[in-house]
Amino acid sequence: MAIQSTDKFETLAIHAGASQDNHGSVIEPISLSTTFAQTAPGNPIGVYEYSRSSNPNRKSFEDAIAVLEKGKYGLAFSSGSATTGVILQSLPQGSHAISIGDVYGGTHRYFTKVASAHGVETDFTNNLIEDLPKLVKENTKLVWIESPTNPTLKVTDIALVSKAVKAINKDIILVVDNTFLSPYLSNPLTLGADIVVHSGTKYINGHSDVVIGVLAVNDEALYERLSFLQNAIGAIPSPFDSWLAHRGLKTLHLRVQRASESALKIAEFLDKNDNVLAVNYPGLESHPNREVVKKQHRNGLGGGMISFRIKGGADAADKFTSQTRLFALAESLGGIESLISVPPKMTHAGIPKDQREASGVFDDLIRVSVGIEDVDDLIADLEQAFK
């Protein structure tokens, strides 16, 4: 079915990347073949030769991601970390990168422990807008943003950063990790990003049963470079994982809308609770960058992620997160089920304490991924855990 430029997100989520086989299957079948026949040497019957290079299920998923992110090209990888790795591997040896300080622990680990091994140096800052002119060097090749950040939900004005970066050097690549919002709530490519990335394990797949990563771009040369590395490095998702993630993508709008609406109610509940020191949620009017949220997010929605500091320090955080009934104590986020975690001991444990505290990740910080259960049941669960 051909999509049209007038189709809305909900229609595109279901029909983008859809293809039919010879039987007219409404849902694309899983193509498990690793290799594809040729009529003569170097003359494949169709467009596919070998599944590491490309596969029908992966291609359909990549096309859908590109459409929903308002990009021209999409690429899928075996994980979000693999996506990060390929992007950084594309930089010349001896390059310099700048990253927002409050970043996912795995991303911080890749910058400091892996990219550094092939000569990519990274500076981190908690005030990107102010510090950017001072941090850019002659060999700066990339600027990395998470918005909202993981786990303190800071929001960056992407268009403002893009303008500042390109004014200094138009060749610096601006990467935005859009995992916390998904393409339903924000499209960074339209705000000036060169690459938008996701841990597709999270909202895009949405069912906590696939590990996958994706990116989208508009520039053909950039796409060709990253596509070459996708094939050469080989960190690609299986056909079944691609099929599952594409299936999850079809209900993205329903899940994220519900999670965002519930998260706002939960954030308001936490904001009024005497056991809470502070709440981080972009949907609250008290959020420091609420005006940017209104401009940058669909309908000003805050998404399904919340973090808050609990009174009583690390011990209180441990006790609270061990007493919830519906919120599973687990890493990850963005699934249909609600999750809760303690970042300083879980997702961000590998970051030195002084560095994570400088970004607001204190020992008493709790991160919540709001699922699509009944919101009153979720609030009741949090309420009993405080007792």
N, C-alpha and C positions, 0 to 999 in steps of 0.2 A: 504493500500500500504506500503510495507516494505521500510524503508529508508536504504541507504548504507553509509559506512564510507567515500566514495568519493563524496557524495552529497555536493554541495556548500550551503552557507547560504541561498541564495534565494530559493533554492529547499527545504531545511529543514524548512524554515519559513512557507511554504505552506503545506507540507506533514507531518511534525513531530506532533505526537499526534493525527493524523487522525485515525478515526475508522469508520467502516460501520455497519449499523444495518441490520436486517434480510431482509430489502427491498432493500439493496444495495445503500442507500442514499449516494451521493457523499459528501455532507456536513452533518456533524453529526447533528441529530435532538436534540432539547432541552429536557432534561429529568427532568421533574418537580416533579416527585414522591419523597416524603420525606422518604418513607420506601419501603422495598423490600421483597417479599414473601420468605418463607422458606418451604422446603419439610418436615422438622421435626424440633423440637426445636434445635436451634444452628446449623442448616444446611441450609444456604441460597441457593437459586437456582443458583445464580451467585456469583460474588465477592463482591457485595454491600449488606449492611444490613440497614443502616440509613444514610441519606444524610449529617448529620453533620460530620460523620466519613469519608465518601467519597461519591462521586457522579460521574457519567460518564462524565459529562461536565467538572467538576473541574479536574478530573484525566487526561483527554485529554489535558487540558490547562497546567497543572503542568508538564506533560511529555514533552510538546513542549518547555516550559521554560527551563527545564533541558538540552534538546538537544542544544538549541540555546546558552545557557551559558556554554556549554561544561562541564556540570556537570552530575552526576549520578541520582540525585534526585531533584525534584522541589516541592514546597509547595505554595499554594495560600491562601490569607487571605482577610478579608473584607476591608482592606485599607493598605496603606503603614505604617501608624502609628501602626496598629494592628500587622504588621510584626515586627516592631521595638519592640513593647511591648512583643511579644512572645519570641523574642531572649533574651531580658533583663530579662524576667521572668524565663528563663532557668538557670540563674546564681544563685549560692548559696547565701543565705542571708549573708550580710557582705562582699560581693565582691567589688572589685575596678575595674573601667573602665577608659580608656583613650580615649578621642575623639578629633578629629581635631576641632579647635575653630570656624572656619568659616563653620558652619553646618546649615542645614535647621532649621527654628525656631521651628517646631513641634518636631523634634528630640531633640533639646536643651531642650524644655519644658518637654519631657518625661524623659530625663536624670535627670533634676534638680527638677522636681515637682512630678514625679510618681515613677521612679525607686528608688529614694532616700527614698521613704516611706517604701520600703521593704529592706532597708539597703544596696543598691548599691550606692557607692560613685563614682563620676566622676570628673576627672581632664581634663580641656580643654587646648589645646596648639595650637598656630599658627605656630609652628616650630616643627613638629612631629619628623623629622629625628634627629634633634639636642637634643630635650628635652626628647626623649623616655627613654634613660638610667637613667635619673634623676627621671622620673615619675613612672617607674615600681616599684610596691611594692610586698611584699610576697603574698598578696591576689589579685593581678591583674589578672583578668580572661579574659578581652576583650579589644581590640583596635578597634576603629571605625573610618573609613575614608570615606569622600565623595571626589570623584575625577571625574570631576571638582567639586569644592565646590559651594554651593548655598548661596549667589548669586555672589561671586566675581571671580568665575571661576579659582581658584587656582588648579593646577594639582600636584598630589603626585605620586612619583615613588613607585608604589605598590610593585614591586619585591624587592626594596631596603628596604622598611618598613618590609615586610614579613621576609626577611633575618635577619634584626635586631631584630625583635620580637622573632623569633624562636631561635635565638642565646642566648637570655636571658632566655626564658622559652618556650619550644616547645608546652606546653599545653595552652598557651594564644591563644584565638580565635581572628583571624583577620577578621573583617567584612568590606566589601566595598559596599557603596551605589552607584550603577551604574545608577541611575535614569537619570542623565543628558545626558548620552551617549547612553544607551540601549545596548542590546547584539550585535547589529549590529556593533557598533564602538569599543567595548572593552569587553573582557572576563576576569574579575579579578581572577577567579579560576585558570586560566592558569598562572597567575602571582604570585600565592602564597596565595591568600585569602582563608579562610576556608568557609566563607559564602558570597554570593553576594545577595544584596537586591535591590528591585525596588519599587517605587510607580508606580504600573502598570497603574494607572490612567493616567499617562503621556504618554510617547512615545509608550509603549507597546500596550495600547489600542488605543491611538492616535486620538480619536474622541470626547473627552470631554463629554462622556455620561456614564462612568462607574467609580466608586470608587473601587479600588482593590489594593492589594499588593502581592508581590511574593518574594520568595527566592530560591536559588539553592545551593546545597552542593555536595561534593564528599564522605565525610566520613559517613559510614552507622550508626555508633553509634550516631553521631550528628543529622543525619536525624531522627532516631528513637525518640530521645529526643524531637526534635521540632515538629515532627508529633504527638506525644503523647499530647503535649501542644495545638497544633492546634485543636485537638478533645476535649480535656478537657476544654479549655477556650471557644471554640466554635466561635471564631471570623473568620468565614468562608464566602466566597462570595457565592451568590446565583447561581444556575445553569445558569440562564439567563445572569448574569454578567460574569460568566466564559465563556459562549458561545460568548458573545460580545467581550470580551478581546482577546479570541483566534482568532476570526475573524479579529480583528485589527492587531494582531501579523503577520498575513499572508501578510500584505503590509508594514511591518516595514521597510524593506530595501529601498523600494521606497520612503517612506516618510522622513526617516532620511537622506538619500543621498541628496534629494532635499533641505531639510531644512538646511543641512550643507553647501551646495554650495551657497545657498542664504545668509546664515548668514555671510559667509566670505565676500561677496560683501558689505553687510550692515555694517560690522565691519570696512572695509576699508573706506567706506563713512564716518562713524562716526569719524574715526581716523584722517581724514583730515578736519573735521568741526570745525570752530572757536568757536562754542558754547559748545564744549566738552572739559572737562579737562583731562579725561583719559578713555581708552577703555579696558575692560577685555574680551579677546576672545582667546581661545587656538589655533585657526587656524592662528592667526597673527604671523608673524616671530618675532615680538617684544615681544611675550609672554615670561615671565621669564623662564618657563619650556618647551619651544617649543621643545627641543630635546627629552624630555620625552614623549611629545605628539606624536612625530614622531615614537617613539618606541612602545608606548602603545595603540595608536588609529589606527583603520583601515585607511591605506593610509594617516596617519597624519591629518585626518579630525578633525575639531574643534567642531563639533556638531551644534545644532540649537539654543543654548543659548548664549546671549551676555549681559553684563552689562556695564554701562558707567556712569561717573559723569558729570553732566551738570553745566555749569557756572550759578551762580545766586542762588545757595543754594536750600533749600527745596521748596521755593515758585516757583522757575523756574521748579523744577521737577514736582510739582503739576500741573502747567499750561501746561507744555509740554504734559504730559500724558493724560490731559483732552481734548487735541485738535487733537488727531489722529483720522483718519477716518476708516482705515482698522484694525489697532491694537486696539483690545478691551482692555479697562482698567479693568483688572480682575486678580485674583490670579490663580495659576496653570500654566501648561506649557505642551509642547509636543504634542499639538493637531494639526490638519490640519490647524486651523486658527491661525493667529498671535495674540499674547497677549503682553501687556505691564503692568508693575507694578512699585510701589515704595516700595521696601522691608522694609525700616525703619518704614513705616506707615502701611504695609500690612503683608506680610509673616513673618517678623522678628520684629514686633512691641512688642512682649512679651519679647524680650531680652533687658536687661538694656543697656542704651546708651553707657556707657563706654566700656562694653564688645563687643557690636557689632561694635563700631568704632575701637576697637583694632584689629578686623578682617577685617576692610576695608569697613564696611557697614555704610557709612555716610548718612546724611540727603539728600544729593543731588544725591544719587545713584538710577539709573533706571535700571530695568531688562527687557529684551526683549526675548520673545519666538517666534522664527521665524517659521511661518507656511509654507505652500506649495503654496501660492499665487504667482503671477508673481512678481519677485524680483524688477523690475523697478517700478511697482506700489507701492510696499512697501517702496522703497527709496523715491519716490515722496511724500508719505504720511508723512514720517519722516521729509522731507525737509520743507513741508508746516507747520508742527507743530513747527518748530524752529522759524518761522516768527512772 
